[in-house]
Amino acid sequence: MMADGPEFQRIGDLIARHAAERPDAPAVTVGDSRYTWAELADRAGRVAASLQRDGVKPGQAIAIISHTNADYVALYLGALVAGIAVAPMPPSATPEQLEAMVSDSAAPILFLDAANAEAVAGRAFAARRIAIEALDDWLADGPPAPVTLSDAELISLPFNIIYSSGTTGTPKGIVHSWNMRWAHLVGGAAVGYGPDSVCLLATPLYSNTTLVAALPALAWGGHLVLQPKFDARGFLELAQKFGATHSMLVPVQYRRIMDLADFEAFDLGSYRMKFCTSAPFAADLKADILARWPGGLIEYWGMTEGGGGTALVAHEHPTKLHTIGRPFPNVELKIVKEDGTEAAPGEVGEMIGFSPATMSGYANRPEATRATQWQHPDGRIFIRTGDLARRDEDGFIELMGRAKDMIISGGFNIYPIDIEQVLAEHPHVLDVAVVGIPSRAWGESPVAFVVAPGADPQELKEFTNARVGKVQRLAAVQLVDELPRSAIGKILKREIRDQWQGEIP
């Protein structure tokens, strides 16, 4: 079933319309690189034609390992024009993880920028490699052939595959269908994206956080401005220069911006709406943004897997800043206790959600897909979130913690077990637990509590950080005599956090 809202439209048709109506208007700006709508449509069309020439079919995926650049956007859109999915990979992952992700996606072609090509030079990718810097040598001269699939056929096909940035072995690829992404585009139209909008983003293009803002901005004909590497003052300079109307930022980015001593010196009066997602968003930070940054503020909560989400329209509900808001329209969100019954207002349980914007499943992981599902007595499939929450009498939801011990650092998900397994390989380590410690700079940072008599904490930290992805690196290692455990041997991570003796900036 298609999402409710405007009638479904293909990305290629939307791009062609913007190029015809506003050919010279800016479409994408990344540093000194800029594409008008006519240029972007032409380049995306040539990408689509080249993929068709090389035998890539609708329903297949291309893989991209690259830092942010203008041709990344052209590749993404060009694949979609041809009905081909995109599997954007996190450069922060290890070469071994990237090789596993590309293999899992079954992409016949892998696009890399020079920095990442060098980083994975020794890996044995089955996919054909194409350098983004040499894209012109690969591109076809003519337009693509029409995609003969009907809309009903297209909407069930993969739109993209989103991989997590820090898992051991083969990470799970979250498959979003065209139908799921169309629901996101419809939501973008409702919050003011359009031909006169300027969306400024500073998160990477492989992240779903970025895509839920970037794709609607482009679909409805706006100007997408990307800051390849976040810098708080540089972000405000770009916002002022281009007259930004929309931005999606993670909480740690908001914190760094609001901490600038000269924040008020920037003209941000063009802003209509700002968004936040991916990590806990402190109520005091929301209040500061509302007080000093023009335009509205909406906090989104949800999973990349979809299945349910909430929105806190903070400027309309200033007394609810401690919450994540209420469920989206067309979303049914339940809070279920351990016995399977629904929690009453004020009671804590796990959130499960049902919506049109739900993943097709984990790529090649039917068992993992089933594990995240909860079947309603009427047959509908809800997605388990793993988040504990409670609902107040007004229907606003307050997060109470994560059922799992996932750490969110700078908007990125970190799974402690991945780091624990690496540390356990050290010959001096007898026992280990990794937890998230509050950090002003990152929201949370991973800290390891280790039983390793006579070991050097700095050496353990360096041993680990040399073997994990960039976002997984430990902030600190603290030696302990033993780890607290329950009667059945389960490590009590809440008690471990109470043992922390240092400071995380």
Secondary structure, DSSP 8 states (H G I E B T S, - for coil): ---SSS----HHHHHHHHHHH-TTSEEEEETTEEEEHHHHHHHHHHHHHHHHHTT--TT-EEEEE--S-HHHHHHHHHHHHTT-EEEEE-TTS-HHHHHHHHHHHT-SEEEE-HHHHHHTTTS--SSEEEEGGGHHHH--SS--------HHHHTTSEEEEEE-SS-SSS--EEEEEHHHHHHHHHHHHHTT-STT-EEEE-S-TTSHHHHHHHHHHHHTT-EEEE-SS--HHHHHHHHHHHT--EEEE-HHHHHHHHT-TTGGGS--TT--EEEE-SS---HHHHHHHHHHS-SEEEEEEE-TTBS-EEEEETTT-GGGTTS--EE-TT-EEEEE-TTS-B--TT--EEEEEE-S-B--EETT-HHHHHHTEEE-TTS-EEEEEEEEEEE-TTS-EEEEEESS--EEETTEEE-HHHHHHHHTTSTT-SEEEEEEEEETTTEEEEEEEEE-TT--HHHHHHHHHTTS-GGG--SEEEE-S---B-TTS-B-HHHHHHT--S---
